[in-house]
Amino acid sequence: MALPAHEYCLFAIGEDDECFYEYPASADSKTLHRYKQLIAHAALDVIDDACTSSSLIYFRDVDAFQNVHVSAYVPVGPVKFILLQERQPDERVLVMFRALHDLIVKYVANPFSSLSSSFETLPSFKERARVICQRHLE
């Protein structure tokens, strides 16, 4: 199965390995949406193993499943970014991960915010994250 409609899918994973942001927001069929989630969650174990054996925070091509490449960015803190895409990852992916991380840090630095609230309910965050993804991946 491929990733039709969008060439990529980004997940932001918080504490307890729960997805708190997904781009593009899934308008796909239920089966395709679950397929993407399955790949992302299966990659979490590989990402955790890579983090324990390396001091890197960016993993360009940490996993692959049926022509879907998985990239990960695991900065210090409770957030992991996972990108699924059909093409080989390049340097634009790292730049995008850093921009998204900066956006998350600005939000988390606010004493009135928490990762338990959904970022998708915040119009400014949702729009900024969408712009970052489009700028770096399309």
Secondary structure, 3 states (H helix, E strand, C coil): CCCCCCCEEEEEECHHHCEEEEECCCCCCHHHHHHHHHHHHHHHHHHHHHHHHCCCCEEEEEEEECCEEEEEECCCCCCEEEEEECCCCCHHHHHHHHHHHHHHHHHHCCCCCCCCCCHHHCHHHHHHHHHHHHHHHC
